[in-house]
Amino acid sequence: MTCTVTDLACARGGVTLLERVSFALHPGAALCLRGPNGIGKTTLLRTIAGLQPALRGSVTLPPDAIAYAAHADGVKDTLTVAENLAFWAAIHGTPGIAPALEALDLATLRDRPARELSAGQRRRLGLARLLVTGRPLWVLDEPTVSLDAASVARFAGVVQAHLGQGGMALIATHIDLGLVADVLDLAPFKARPRSGISGFDEAFA
Ligand SMILES: Nc1ncnc2c1ncn2[C@@H]1O[C@H](COP(=O)(O)OP(=O)(O)OP(=O)(O)O)[C@@H](O)[C@H]1O
């Protein structure tokens, strides 16, 4: 199942940020989005994941085929690590949480309440959620924030394994994860500022 994004335009706070974004992501492939702070990487990922409407364009994969992981990780503080994963596994109908615990090195933390996790441990729990969704496209917004070097390498291996099973990954990241991935520079897709005054844009084009 290929994810095809065609002529996508997205906005935040009423401002159009990116326009004419098109690409195809095939099974087993990863694409890294690059661009300076504020260009609209998060906004584009949220739009592709179906968390906000597109101004224009289309995404062929439905939102329920996409697992989105971002800064707000959805971890429930009052539940333990294992309970958080079991909760998500139940929602997605995944049989067990052991592979996810193992993959993100969370087995020794399984009975720790999430509120007692360090930032990096919490991030690993948020990323472990990806594995229990069973969804083919992982949309990842700065997934390595707070992770130490060993955890970055471990997570890169998790993504690589997902790709090896025919999954896909779309990643906004400022660091090189060491993945075999195409890179999409968003600069050419930056929307031109609009005045909102009829005739103004044309007069000053
Ligand atoms: N809730 C909001 N309301 C209005 N504008 C917002 C909101 N959130 C973000 N923005 C603005 O939208 C623009 C794009 O933000 P976005 O987070 O998509 O950029 P980004 O490329 O992911 O940035 P970064 O690399 O810093 O994470 C920025 O100019 C930002 O200030």
The ligand as an SDF file (V2000), in Angstrom:
LIG
                    3D

 31 33  0  0  0  0  0  0  0  0999 V2000
   -1.2710   27.0400   17.4840 N   0  0  0  0  0  0  0  0  0  0  0  0
   -0.7430   27.8730   16.5980 C   0  0  0  0  0  0  0  0  0  0  0  0
   -1.3910   28.9940   16.2180 N   0  0  0  0  0  0  0  0  0  0  0  0
   -0.8500   29.8390   15.3060 C   0  0  0  0  0  0  0  0  0  0  0  0
    0.3370   29.6370   14.7210 N   0  0  0  0  0  0  0  0  0  0  0  0
    1.0170   28.5370   15.0790 C   0  0  0  0  0  0  0  0  0  0  0  0
    0.5290   27.6050   16.0160 C   0  0  0  0  0  0  0  0  0  0  0  0
    1.4420   26.6270   16.1540 N   0  0  0  0  0  0  0  0  0  0  0  0
    2.4600   26.9300   15.3200 C   0  0  0  0  0  0  0  0  0  0  0  0
    2.2120   28.0790   14.6820 N   0  0  0  0  0  0  0  0  0  0  0  0
    3.0800   28.7400   13.6940 C   0  0  0  0  0  0  0  0  0  0  0  0
    3.0240   27.9600   12.4990 O   0  0  0  0  0  0  0  0  0  0  0  0
    4.2950   27.9920   11.8670 C   0  0  0  0  0  0  0  0  0  0  0  0
    4.7140   26.5730   11.5450 C   0  0  0  0  0  0  0  0  0  0  0  0
    4.9040   25.8470   12.7650 O   0  0  0  0  0  0  0  0  0  0  0  0
    5.3700   24.3440   12.7370 P   0  0  0  0  0  0  0  0  0  0  0  0
    5.3950   23.9000   14.1630 O   0  0  0  0  0  0  0  0  0  0  0  0
    4.5420   23.5690   11.7780 O   0  0  0  0  0  0  0  0  0  0  0  0
    6.8530   24.4890   12.1610 O   0  0  0  0  0  0  0  0  0  0  0  0
    8.0680   23.4520   12.1770 P   0  0  0  0  0  0  0  0  0  0  0  0
    8.7070   23.5200   10.8300 O   0  0  0  0  0  0  0  0  0  0  0  0
    7.6000   22.1250   12.6410 O   0  0  0  0  0  0  0  0  0  0  0  0
    9.0210   24.1070   13.2460 O   0  0  0  0  0  0  0  0  0  0  0  0
   10.1410   23.4670   14.2330 P   0  0  0  0  0  0  0  0  0  0  0  0
   11.3040   23.0230   13.3780 O   0  0  0  0  0  0  0  0  0  0  0  0
   10.5050   24.6390   15.1110 O   0  0  0  0  0  0  0  0  0  0  0  0
    9.4940   22.3510   15.0070 O   0  0  0  0  0  0  0  0  0  0  0  0
    5.2450   28.7330   12.7880 C   0  0  0  0  0  0  0  0  0  0  0  0
    5.4470   30.0400   12.2900 O   0  0  0  0  0  0  0  0  0  0  0  0
    4.5210   28.7680   14.1050 C   0  0  0  0  0  0  0  0  0  0  0  0
    4.8460   29.9240   14.8300 O   0  0  0  0  0  0  0  0  0  0  0  0
  1  2  1  0
  2  3  1  0
  2  7  2  0
  3  4  2  0
  4  5  1  0
  5  6  2  0
  6  7  1  0
  6 10  1  0
  7  8  1  0
  8  9  2  0
  9 10  1  0
 10 11  1  0
 11 12  1  0
 11 30  1  0
 12 13  1  0
 13 14  1  0
 13 28  1  0
 14 15  1  0
 15 16  1  0
 16 17  2  0
 16 18  1  0
 16 19  1  0
 19 20  1  0
 20 21  2  0
 20 22  1  0
 20 23  1  0
 23 24  1  0
 24 25  2  0
 24 26  1  0
 24 27  1  0
 28 29  1  0
 28 30  1  0
 30 31  1  0
M  END
$$$$
